[in-house]
Amino acid sequence: MTHAAKHLRALSEAVGISGREDAVRQVVIDAIHPHVEDLHIDPMGSVTARKHASGVGGETPARVLLAAHMDEIGFMLTGFDGDGLIRFAAVGGVDDRILPGLRVRVGENAIPGVILWTPIHKNREQNVVKLANLRIDIGASNKDEAAGKVKRGDLIAFDSQFREVGERMRRGKAFDDRAGCSLLIDLLQESYPVEILAAFTVQEEIGLRGSQVVAQTLQPDLALILEGTTANDLPDPLANGDERNTPNPTARVGAGPVLTVMDRSLIVPPRLFAFMRETAEAEGIPFQLKQQLGGGTDGGSIHMAGDGVLTGVISLPCRYIHSPAAYLHLDDYDHTLQLIKAILNGLNSEKIAAFRA
């Protein structure tokens, strides 16, 4: 792995379901503490830090918030069946279709389990089963045995390991948004002509909660959200002929960082978006525009803090996010890092003021 993204493995393999981001938070703190000032954990659990501006003389530097969320989707144990099987509920946006047969880890002791599925040779016509009708098998033979190993309220994570796939592709869980966390860690190795307010936020997957507190507390002049976004760039294997093509995917792996114009929670200010796009073009950095208006990021809450915060979103395209095995390409990672650095080096108070409507 290149020097950049060297923390991606540890970030991906750490378990940090919304509301219990402790393990991810420790990876972040260990990585950034030599490079920042005012390192702080707020009451919700978000990590914030400051990096002073360089080379601005006596001027008051602009304050730019860089935000990436630490939490991931997962499950919570809600009860037991008499035969020792575990009932569970989703934490965050989970696709029921991917669940049958998946390996999971349950509770603080990471008890291994498997999500049940009726064997195909017993029922070939069965449709997708809703999560509420699925169970987890941890090898217990009855309710008391299961309750002796795990308890109601325990969080349940995908059982997944980070892998190198060829020279430049990487596979792992929680690239939404450990990829953004990795980018932010790498960005904090350098200084910029603006003051950096770094925020590794909590509880994004269940309603952009940690970022709301962060934005109200730090009151930045401008915010950039660093995300991992969907790359649905593969053909539909169930379609035929030309219908298998995906002419307008949300994003494509290998095509560079993804700039958001608008999603369901944010419209990026046009002048800010134009500056981001023009920076990429001037630097010769490949980039793409997010093609769908769905989804949302911490920008949805940050841009409405105080009297309003100019907010942009820069994402790294990832296949199969919200699954145990997302894919990203290190060329996209390097280009995304390059673009964010160029944007930060091109900002100052006067330019940020010009972005306002």
Secondary structure as GFF3:
##gff-version 3
##sequence-region A 1 357
A	DSSP	alpha_helix	8	13	.	.	.	ID=ss1
A	DSSP	alpha_helix	22	32	.	.	.	ID=ss2
A	DSSP	three_ten_helix	33	35	.	.	.	ID=ss3
A	DSSP	beta_strand	37	41	.	.	.	ID=ss4
A	DSSP	beta_strand	47	51	.	.	.	ID=ss5
A	DSSP	beta_strand	63	69	.	.	.	ID=ss6
A	DSSP	beta_strand	74	80	.	.	.	ID=ss7
A	DSSP	beta_strand	86	91	.	.	.	ID=ss8
A	DSSP	three_ten_helix	96	98	.	.	.	ID=ss9
A	DSSP	beta_strand	103	106	.	.	.	ID=ss10
A	DSSP	beta_strand	111	115	.	.	.	ID=ss11
A	DSSP	three_ten_helix	131	133	.	.	.	ID=ss12
A	DSSP	beta_strand	136	137	.	.	.	ID=ss13
A	DSSP	alpha_helix	143	147	.	.	.	ID=ss14
A	DSSP	beta_strand	155	158	.	.	.	ID=ss15
A	DSSP	beta_strand	163	165	.	.	.	ID=ss16
A	DSSP	beta_strand	169	172	.	.	.	ID=ss17
A	DSSP	alpha_helix	175	187	.	.	.	ID=ss18
A	DSSP	beta_strand	195	201	.	.	.	ID=ss19
A	DSSP	alpha_helix	209	218	.	.	.	ID=ss20
A	DSSP	beta_strand	222	230	.	.	.	ID=ss21
A	DSSP	three_ten_helix	241	244	.	.	.	ID=ss22
A	DSSP	beta_strand	258	259	.	.	.	ID=ss23
A	DSSP	alpha_helix	270	283	.	.	.	ID=ss24
A	DSSP	beta_strand	288	289	.	.	.	ID=ss25
A	DSSP	alpha_helix	299	302	.	.	.	ID=ss26
A	DSSP	beta_strand	310	318	.	.	.	ID=ss27
A	DSSP	beta_strand	326	329	.	.	.	ID=ss28
A	DSSP	alpha_helix	330	345	.	.	.	ID=ss29
A	DSSP	alpha_helix	349	355	.	.	.	ID=ss30
###
